[in-house]
Amino acid sequence: MRCVIQRVTRASVTVEGEPVGKIDGGFMVLVGVQEGDGEADAAYCAQKISGLRVFEDPDDKMNLSLADVGGGVLLVSQFTLLADARHGRRPSFIGAARPEVAEPLFLRLKAMLEETGLHVETGRFRTHMQVELVNDGPVTILLDSRKGF
């Protein structure tokens, strides 16, 4: 499972002009589910996302987590994170999990984050979404469960 985690002051997702997810501050997380991912990958990512200390404390050190600052999470499924663009000019998405596998695992990641007490919003799976965000810092963290075990 690959995640792009961005610290944001606000983020939202719209589908066909309808707002479907919004947070006022916290993490905007783009999630790519890879072929072969499972429960352990979702658990690893949930643990990392909920525990990342990238918010400033009173001494201006990145030392606080989402829970410490009362931040939320906006999760958006994005299979293009699994693109392989090493050959030619058209990326291959063969490493991305099929939707019928990816969606339940994406929803499991959401549930695991909620189990930590975080407020989690999402985009809408398998739709064309418009995502807006204000990256704070900017702070952007790349996470890959296969590199973390």
Backbone as JSON, one array per atom type, in Angstrom:
{
  "sequence": "MRCVIQRVTRASVTVEGEPVGKIDGGFMVLVGVQEGDGEADAAYCAQKISGLRVFEDPDDKMNLSLADVGGGVLLVSQFTLLADARHGRRPSFIGAARPEVAEPLFLRLKAMLEETGLHVETGRFRTHMQVELVNDGPVTILLDSRKGF",
  "N": [[0.86, -1.16, 0.0], [0.63, 2.12, -0.92], [1.07, 5.41, 0.21], [0.56, 8.89, 0.01], [1.11, 11.38, 2.09], [-0.05, 14.41, 3.12], [0.39, 17.28, 5.01], [-2.12, 19.43, 5.87], [-3.95, 22.57, 5.84], [-6.5, 22.72, 5.08], [-8.72, 20.59, 3.22], [-10.54, 19.11, 0.52], [-12.96, 17.09, -1.26], [-14.7, 16.76, -4.25], [-17.37, 15.46, -6.17], [-18.79, 15.43, -9.26], [-19.68, 18.07, -8.83], [-20.7, 17.87, -6.26], [-19.96, 18.12, -2.86], [-18.1, 15.66, -1.16], [-16.32, 14.94, 0.81], [-14.5, 16.48, 3.45], [-12.04, 18.24, 5.31], [-10.88, 20.39, 7.93], [-8.31, 20.68, 8.79], [-5.27, 18.81, 9.09], [-4.43, 15.68, 7.78], [-4.21, 15.08, 4.34], [-4.58, 12.24, 2.55], [-3.47, 10.34, -0.03], [-4.16, 7.22, -1.4], [-2.86, 4.25, -2.62], [-3.62, 1.03, -3.5], [-1.88, -1.93, -3.71], [-1.43, -4.83, -5.82], [-1.65, -7.82, -4.09], [-1.59, -6.68, -1.56], [-2.69, -6.64, 1.86], [-4.44, -7.12, 5.01], [-2.36, -6.62, 6.87], [-0.85, -4.66, 5.58], [-2.62, -2.5, 5.51], [-2.91, -2.11, 8.27], [-0.3, -1.39, 8.99], [-0.04, 1.06, 7.59], [-2.12, 2.55, 8.77], [-1.23, 2.7, 11.41], [1.14, 4.17, 11.08], [0.2, 6.57, 9.86], [-1.56, 7.57, 11.85], [0.22, 7.98, 13.91], [2.25, 9.7, 13.08], [4.42, 12.35, 13.78], [4.31, 15.35, 12.91], [3.48, 17.9, 13.31], [3.86, 21.19, 14.61], [5.15, 21.81, 17.86], [4.98, 23.89, 20.86], [7.6, 24.85, 20.81], [8.23, 25.09, 18.17], [9.02, 22.71, 16.96], [8.66, 19.8, 14.97], [6.69, 17.78, 16.45], [4.26, 16.85, 17.24], [1.29, 14.83, 16.95], [-1.56, 13.89, 14.84], [-3.72, 13.41, 16.63], [-2.87, 14.91, 18.8], [-3.18, 17.52, 17.88], [-5.8, 17.64, 17.15], [-6.53, 17.04, 14.54], [-7.95, 16.0, 11.36], [-8.48, 13.37, 8.89], [-8.38, 13.12, 5.42], [-9.05, 10.73, 3.25], [-8.21, 9.53, 0.08], [-8.71, 7.39, -2.54], [-6.31, 6.38, -4.91], [-5.33, 4.95, -7.58], [-3.34, 5.53, -9.4], [-1.01, 6.02, -8.06], [0.42, 3.73, -8.18], [1.58, 3.65, -10.6], [3.8, 2.62, -13.18], [6.25, 4.1, -14.75], [8.61, 3.68, -16.02], [9.23, 2.73, -18.54], [8.8, 3.72, -21.86], [6.21, 6.14, -22.72], [3.69, 5.96, -21.78], [2.22, 5.21, -18.78], [2.2, 2.12, -16.91], [-0.27, 0.35, -15.13], [-0.3, -2.07, -13.93], [0.5, -3.01, -11.45], [-1.36, -2.17, -9.64], [-4.0, -3.01, -7.41], [-7.0, -4.82, -8.24], [-10.21, -3.22, -8.46], [-12.24, -4.52, -6.93], [-10.78, -5.72, -4.95], [-9.21, -3.67, -3.95], [-11.0, -1.67, -2.94], [-12.36, -2.75, -0.55], [-10.07, -3.0, 1.09], [-9.15, -0.38, 1.24], [-11.34, 0.73, 2.61], [-11.04, -0.68, 4.96], [-8.65, 0.4, 5.92], [-9.59, 2.99, 6.45], [-11.42, 2.39, 8.54], [-9.62, 1.41, 10.47], [-8.15, 3.7, 11.05], [-10.18, 5.27, 12.12], [-10.68, 3.77, 14.4], [-8.61, 4.56, 16.01], [-9.51, 6.87, 17.02], [-9.55, 9.04, 15.36], [-11.04, 11.52, 13.2], [-12.32, 10.73, 10.09], [-12.65, 11.38, 6.71], [-13.68, 10.64, 3.33], [-12.99, 10.35, -0.22], [-14.85, 9.41, -3.13], [-14.96, 6.17, -4.16], [-13.79, 4.89, -7.28], [-14.65, 7.02, -8.92], [-14.54, 10.08, -10.82], [-12.8, 12.56, -9.36], [-12.57, 15.84, -7.92], [-10.03, 17.27, -6.24], [-9.14, 19.4, -3.67], [-6.7, 21.2, -1.87], [-4.78, 22.73, 0.74], [-1.55, 22.65, 1.19], [0.35, 22.49, 4.05], [3.21, 23.93, 5.01], [5.45, 23.37, 2.96], [4.53, 20.06, 3.92], [5.12, 16.84, 3.1], [4.82, 13.4, 3.05], [6.04, 10.3, 1.98], [4.85, 7.02, 1.96], [5.27, 3.57, 2.05], [4.03, 0.48, 2.46], [5.34, -1.88, 1.87], [7.97, -1.33, 2.14], [8.29, -1.0, 4.76], [7.99, -3.12, 6.58]],
  "CA": [[0.0, 0.0, 0.0], [1.38, 3.36, -0.99], [0.33, 6.59, 0.65], [1.16, 10.21, -0.01], [0.51, 12.07, 3.23], [0.23, 15.83, 3.08], [-0.15, 18.07, 6.11], [-2.95, 20.47, 5.23], [-4.79, 23.44, 6.65], [-7.83, 22.32, 4.66], [-8.76, 19.74, 2.02], [-11.9, 18.67, 0.2], [-13.17, 16.29, -2.46], [-15.99, 16.99, -4.89], [-17.7, 14.56, -7.28], [-19.88, 15.99, -10.06], [-20.16, 19.28, -8.19], [-21.2, 17.58, -4.92], [-18.92, 17.85, -1.87], [-18.25, 14.33, -0.56], [-15.42, 14.82, 1.94], [-13.84, 17.75, 3.76], [-11.45, 18.44, 6.64], [-10.37, 21.75, 8.13], [-6.88, 20.61, 9.05], [-4.81, 17.46, 9.38], [-3.73, 15.01, 6.68], [-4.8, 14.62, 3.09], [-3.82, 11.02, 2.25], [-3.75, 9.62, -1.27], [-3.9, 5.81, -1.09], [-2.81, 3.3, -3.72], [-3.59, -0.36, -3.03], [-1.11, -2.75, -4.65], [-1.73, -6.25, -5.94], [-1.02, -8.57, -3.01], [-1.74, -6.03, -0.26], [-3.67, -7.26, 2.75], [-4.73, -6.51, 6.3], [-1.13, -6.13, 7.5], [-0.46, -3.42, 4.92], [-3.53, -1.46, 6.0], [-2.57, -1.87, 9.67], [0.97, -0.65, 9.0], [-0.29, 2.43, 7.17], [-2.95, 3.21, 9.79], [-0.36, 2.98, 12.56], [2.06, 5.25, 10.7], [-0.55, 7.81, 9.65], [-2.08, 8.08, 13.12], [1.3, 8.29, 14.83], [3.25, 10.65, 12.56], [4.56, 13.59, 14.54], [4.79, 16.36, 11.95], [2.87, 19.18, 13.63], [4.75, 21.92, 15.5], [4.85, 22.01, 19.27], [5.23, 25.3, 21.22], [8.99, 25.21, 20.5], [8.35, 25.03, 16.71], [9.59, 21.43, 16.54], [7.64, 18.86, 14.5], [6.7, 16.84, 17.56], [2.89, 16.52, 17.61], [0.54, 13.96, 16.02], [-2.93, 14.31, 14.52], [-4.52, 13.41, 17.86], [-2.41, 16.02, 19.64], [-3.66, 18.82, 17.35], [-7.21, 17.54, 16.8], [-6.66, 17.03, 13.08], [-8.69, 14.95, 10.69], [-7.85, 12.71, 7.75], [-9.16, 12.97, 4.2], [-8.49, 9.62, 2.48], [-8.66, 9.47, -1.31], [-8.13, 6.28, -3.29], [-5.67, 6.85, -6.13], [-4.57, 3.82, -8.14], [-2.22, 6.02, -10.2], [0.21, 5.98, -7.25], [1.1, 2.49, -8.52], [2.02, 3.73, -12.0], [5.18, 2.31, -13.53], [6.53, 4.94, -15.92], [10.02, 3.5, -16.38], [9.4, 2.38, -19.95], [7.88, 4.41, -22.76], [5.59, 7.37, -22.24], [2.38, 5.64, -21.2], [2.46, 4.41, -17.59], [1.5, 0.86, -16.69], [-0.9, 0.28, -13.81], [-0.47, -3.49, -13.67], [0.76, -3.28, -10.04], [-2.5, -1.75, -8.82], [-4.99, -4.05, -7.13], [-8.3, -4.68, -8.89], [-11.14, -2.46, -7.61], [-12.97, -5.37, -5.98], [-9.84, -6.01, -3.87], [-8.72, -2.41, -3.41], [-11.99, -0.91, -2.19], [-12.5, -3.23, 0.83], [-8.86, -2.72, 1.86], [-9.21, 1.07, 1.47], [-12.33, 0.94, 3.68], [-10.45, -1.23, 6.19], [-7.71, 1.43, 6.38], [-10.43, 4.04, 7.04], [-11.92, 1.9, 9.82], [-8.51, 1.33, 11.41], [-7.85, 5.07, 11.49], [-11.27, 5.69, 13.0], [-10.52, 3.06, 15.66], [-7.64, 5.3, 16.83], [-10.19, 8.06, 17.5], [-9.46, 10.12, 14.38], [-12.16, 11.8, 12.29], [-11.86, 10.39, 8.75], [-13.54, 11.6, 5.56], [-13.12, 10.01, 2.12], [-13.55, 10.64, -1.53], [-15.77, 8.35, -3.57], [-14.19, 5.16, -4.89], [-14.08, 4.66, -8.7], [-15.28, 8.18, -9.57], [-13.66, 11.19, -11.16], [-12.91, 13.48, -8.23], [-11.79, 17.07, -7.87], [-9.44, 17.35, -4.91], [-8.53, 20.69, -3.37], [-6.03, 21.19, -0.59], [-3.73, 23.69, 1.01], [-0.47, 21.93, 1.85], [0.88, 23.33, 5.11], [4.65, 23.74, 5.22], [4.71, 22.13, 2.74], [4.98, 18.8, 4.51], [4.62, 15.7, 2.33], [5.52, 12.17, 3.44], [5.74, 9.12, 1.17], [4.79, 5.82, 2.79], [5.05, 2.35, 1.29], [4.0, -0.6, 3.43], [6.29, -2.94, 1.51], [9.31, -0.93, 2.55], [8.28, -0.73, 6.18], [7.94, -4.29, 7.46]],
  "C": [[0.91, 1.22, 0.0], [0.49, 4.52, -0.58], [1.18, 7.83, 0.46], [0.4, 11.01, 1.04], [0.93, 13.53, 3.17], [-0.4, 16.52, 4.28], [-0.87, 19.26, 5.49], [-3.65, 21.34, 6.26], [-6.25, 23.23, 6.3], [-7.72, 21.46, 3.41], [-10.2, 19.3, 1.8], [-11.9, 17.88, -1.1], [-14.59, 16.55, -2.95], [-16.16, 16.0, -6.02], [-18.93, 15.13, -7.97], [-20.53, 17.19, -9.37], [-20.67, 19.11, -6.77], [-20.03, 17.35, -3.97], [-19.15, 16.49, -1.21], [-17.33, 14.11, 0.64], [-14.69, 16.13, 2.17], [-13.26, 17.7, 5.17], [-10.93, 19.87, 6.72], [-8.88, 21.78, 8.42], [-6.5, 19.19, 9.4], [-4.03, 16.89, 8.22], [-4.67, 14.73, 5.52], [-3.95, 13.43, 2.69], [-4.33, 10.4, 0.96], [-3.3, 8.19, -1.06], [-3.94, 4.98, -2.37], [-2.67, 1.89, -3.18], [-2.93, -1.2, -4.11], [-1.64, -4.18, -4.68], [-0.96, -6.98, -4.84], [-1.1, -7.92, -1.64], [-2.82, -6.74, 0.55], [-3.83, -6.47, 4.04], [-3.49, -5.92, 6.96], [-0.66, -4.82, 6.89], [-1.32, -2.26, 5.4], [-3.2, -1.11, 7.45], [-1.28, -1.05, 9.8], [0.72, 0.81, 8.66], [-1.12, 3.19, 8.19], [-2.1, 3.6, 11.0], [0.57, 4.16, 12.26], [1.33, 6.58, 10.57], [-1.0, 8.4, 10.98], [-0.97, 8.52, 14.06], [2.32, 9.31, 14.35], [3.25, 11.94, 13.37], [5.17, 14.65, 13.64], [4.1, 17.72, 12.15], [3.73, 19.86, 14.7], [4.22, 21.99, 16.93], [5.13, 23.49, 19.61], [6.66, 25.77, 20.95], [9.29, 25.16, 19.01], [9.09, 23.79, 16.21], [8.45, 20.53, 16.08], [7.62, 17.69, 15.49], [5.3, 16.36, 17.94], [2.21, 15.7, 16.52], [-0.83, 14.57, 15.71], [-3.79, 14.41, 15.78], [-4.16, 14.59, 18.74], [-2.98, 17.36, 19.19], [-5.13, 18.79, 16.97], [-7.47, 17.55, 15.31], [-7.45, 15.85, 12.57], [-7.89, 14.36, 9.54], [-8.85, 12.71, 6.59], [-8.45, 11.93, 3.36], [-9.08, 9.62, 1.08], [-7.94, 8.32, -2.0], [-7.55, 6.81, -4.6], [-4.77, 5.75, -6.69], [-3.36, 4.29, -8.93], [-0.93, 6.13, -9.39], [1.04, 4.74, -7.56], [1.61, 2.49, -9.96], [3.5, 3.37, -12.13], [5.46, 3.04, -14.84], [7.98, 4.8, -16.37], [10.23, 3.26, -17.86], [8.37, 3.12, -20.79], [7.29, 5.66, -22.12], [4.21, 7.15, -21.64], [2.6, 4.74, -19.99], [1.65, 3.12, -17.58], [0.95, 0.86, -15.27], [-1.1, -1.17, -13.37], [-0.25, -3.84, -12.2], [-0.39, -2.9, -9.12], [-3.47, -2.91, -8.62], [-6.28, -3.77, -7.87], [-9.26, -3.98, -7.93], [-11.87, -3.31, -6.56], [-12.1, -5.82, -4.8], [-9.45, -4.71, -3.16], [-9.74, -1.7, -2.52], [-12.19, -1.44, -0.76], [-11.27, -2.93, 1.69], [-8.76, -1.22, 2.18], [-10.17, 1.37, 2.63], [-11.83, 0.38, 5.01], [-9.45, -0.24, 6.78], [-8.49, 2.56, 7.05], [-10.91, 3.61, 8.43], [-10.81, 1.84, 10.87], [-8.12, 2.71, 11.93], [-8.92, 5.58, 12.44], [-11.17, 5.02, 14.37], [-9.5, 3.74, 16.58], [-8.26, 6.58, 17.38], [-10.15, 9.23, 16.52], [-10.76, 10.28, 13.6], [-11.64, 11.58, 10.88], [-12.98, 10.64, 7.75], [-12.89, 10.91, 4.37], [-13.67, 10.67, 0.87], [-14.53, 9.53, -1.87], [-15.01, 7.42, -4.51], [-14.72, 5.03, -6.32], [-14.9, 5.79, -9.35], [-14.19, 9.17, -9.94], [-13.86, 12.25, -10.09], [-12.1, 14.74, -8.49], [-11.34, 17.22, -6.42], [-8.79, 18.71, -4.75], [-7.88, 20.59, -2.0], [-5.07, 22.36, -0.49], [-2.68, 22.96, 1.84], [0.21, 22.89, 2.81], [2.35, 23.0, 5.33], [5.48, 24.1, 4.0], [5.38, 20.95, 3.44], [4.32, 17.68, 3.74], [5.49, 14.49, 2.67], [5.08, 11.04, 2.51], [5.84, 7.89, 2.07], [4.49, 4.63, 1.89], [5.14, 1.18, 2.26], [5.01, -1.7, 3.12], [7.73, -2.59, 1.87], [9.41, -0.78, 4.06], [8.32, -1.94, 7.09], [9.32, -4.77, 7.81]]
}
